[in-house]
Amino acid sequence: MNTIRHFLALPALALVLAACTAPEEPAISREAQALEDLRILSADDMQGRLVGTEGNARARAYLVERLTEIGVEPVFENYAQSFTFERSLDFRDPDAPRETIEAINLVGRIAGTNPGEHVMVIGAHYDHVGVDEDGNIFNGADDNASGTAGLLALAAAFMENPPQNDVILVAFDAEEGGLRGARHFVANRPEGYESIGFMLNMDMIAYSETDDLYAVGTWHYPILVDVVAAASEVSSINLRTGYDEPTDNPRNDWTMLSDHGPFHAAGIAFLYLGVEDHQHYHQPSDTYENMTLPFFAGAVETVIDVARRVDAMLGEIAAAPSRQPEAVEK
Ligand SMILES: [Zn+2]
């Protein structure tokens, strides 16, 4: 009897002890997780994440793993929205032979608690420019492992505390050299999510020596001025507006310079959050070690705050007029 009782009791006791003395690992903080995602996505083994390469596929596999872990539902099978495009083998010669490149956006969905007519799209491109002829890796920590890590942080925040409206998350491929992933997505919206009320784009949110993060798009969509002002008041960094007025110098108008561009061209209100060009922009020195990490952590919190404020008034934002409706094809 005793022996049997011991046999039965020991495993049970072990379970109880395990439950008491070894609780689940404490959840990693949002900031620590974002830093980890940034470090992994910009590591040397991702080889600069150029569209169509193994390094790009490795980054995508990591994103699929993280989206699954966070609990984001795939919109397509395994999140993938594939498309192809043609590229000249010699970019200096348009008549050179062409190659076909396969690109893959990842698209996930978070259900809203009280969804309205529109969805909010939140996106960031995960591709970058790869490795040059001399073997230098362009790690693209700021451009745009940072925005991609921000996308994951936003996904986790919305899973924990759900949005009112349905949210579609997109990790865009093939942004570098033509915003191809975003163009493809806008032209091929997932069934049931055709009506996009707003698009939030993150591209370069990890490097600023002056703690300045720009919210671009308020000039076109004045209803967003108050949203950005309110977020700016509570932000630990400087959230500024600008770089969206028509100007003779195209570098000073970022309206069409990243993945929010094709959404704007389709008449969709947007905010693009990013930093000014800097010494590491499109250089091999755009590495995790060179980022301003406290700024990045502040930028991630700010992006989440902006997304929540937009979610709370998505219907109003979707219905508000843009300043130049004639320039935008609806
Ligand atoms: Zn970029």
Boltz pocket constraint, residues with backbone or C-beta under 6 A from the ligand:
constraints:
  - pocket:
      binder: B
      contacts: [[A, 125], [A, 127], [A, 143], [A, 144], [A, 175], [A, 203], [A, 204], [A, 258]]
      max_distance: 6.0
